[in-house]
Amino acid sequence: MVHSFVGGLKIQMLDNFVTFEGAPNARRGETVRVTLGPNRTFLMSRSAWERMGRPDAVTLAFDAVDRKIALRPCPPDKKNAFRVAKRSSGSHRVVYAGAFLTHFNIHAPHTVLFDNPEFTPDRSMILNLGNVTRIGRGSR
């Protein structure tokens, strides 16, 4: 801790503090939230799922240049469809994406929250791997 004097007043300088970039744990209601965890799943809030048109399945695509992932609504019987499952508790939806993540060598050693997911006119959701906030503590 460093002290400085400004106008005769002693001011305490805080050198070693790191600002927490997350948000308080609270009811997020209508907030669009999508996470990717070390368990190789995308977890999306009800609002995110609804913005996509409440799909039963999605296809997954990867843009390696811009490091973006697209989740595109599709029929569940499509050959490369990934089911969108309701989480056992709450209203969140989950996409088990292990095969996709392995194929494109995408790893999440801890849970990350995608900042500002984008939605396209065709209801696809675009997730930027370069625009995330770490929210998980990783493996213990």
N, C-alpha and C positions, 0 to 999 in steps of 0.2 A: 504494500500500500504506500502510495506517495502522497505527501501533503504539499499543497501549494498555497500561497498567500495571494489573494486578490483583493485589493482595496482594504488591506488590513484584516480581512477575514481568512480564517484557515479553511481551505477547501480540501476535501478528501478525494483523491483520484483513485479510480478503480481500474487497475491494470490487467488483472488476470481473469476477469469475468468473461464468460461466453454467453451470448444472448440465446435463449431458447427460441427456436424458429417454429415450433409446433403451436397448436391451439389448446385451450383448456378442454378437459374432458367434460362434455356437456351434451345435451340433446342437440343433435345436429339437424334434425327434422328434414328439411328440404334441401340440404346441402349435397352437392354431387361430390362423392368421394370414391376413389378407386385406389386400391393398394395391391402391391405384389409382395409376396412373402417368400421366405426360404422354403416353405412347403410347396412352392411352385404353383401357387394359385393366385388368380386375380379375384379380389373381393370387391364388389361394388355395392354402393348404397342403393336403396330402392329408387331414389331420385335419378341416379345414373342409369339404372336399368329402364326406368320409365322414359327417359330422354331418348333411349335407343328404340323405343316402341315396344317394350316388354318382350323381347325375343326369347324363344325357347332354346335357341342355339346361336352360335356365332362362328364365323371363320376368323382365323387369326393371320395377320400379315405383318411383315417386318421390313422397314426401310433402314438398311444398314448405313446409308450415307448420313441421314439425319437422326438416326437412332430413335425411331418412332415405331410404335406398335399400333396396328389398327384392329379393332374388334368390329366386325361387320355382321349385322343380323342376317340370319339365313334359316332355311327350313331345317328342322332337326334330322331329316333323312338324307341330307346332303352328305356326300362321301367324306368330306373333310370338316364336318361340323363338330364343334365342341359344345356340349350341352351346357346350358345355363341352369344351375341347380339352385333351389332355395336353400339357404342355410337353415340348419335344424332349429336354431333360435334366432329370433329377430326377423327383420324383413330384408336383410342383405341377400345378394345373389353371389354365387361363386362359379368360377370357370377353372377347371382343373387343366392346366396348360403345360404339364411336364414335357410332353413330346415336342411341343412347339419350342419351348425354352431350351431344351437340349439341342434340338436341330440347329437353332441359331446361336447357340453358345451364350445364352443370356442367363446370368446368375444374380440372385438376390441373397447375399449372405445375411441380410437383416430386412425387416419389413420397411418398404418405402411407400410413401403417399405421393401419387402423381398430382402435381400442382397444375391446376387449370386444364383439365381434360377438354379437348375440342370435340365438337359434334358437327358432322357434315350434313348436308341436306338429305342424304340417303340414310340418315340415322346411324352412321358409323361413328365410333368413338376413337379418337386418336390420342395416344398416350406417349408423351415425350420422356424418354429415359434420361435426358439431360436436364429435366425440370422436375425433380423429385425432392421430397423432404424425408429424411430418415426418421421413422417413428418407432421402429422396433429395436429391441436390445440384442437380437440375434440368438444364436444357439448358446445354451448355458450348460 
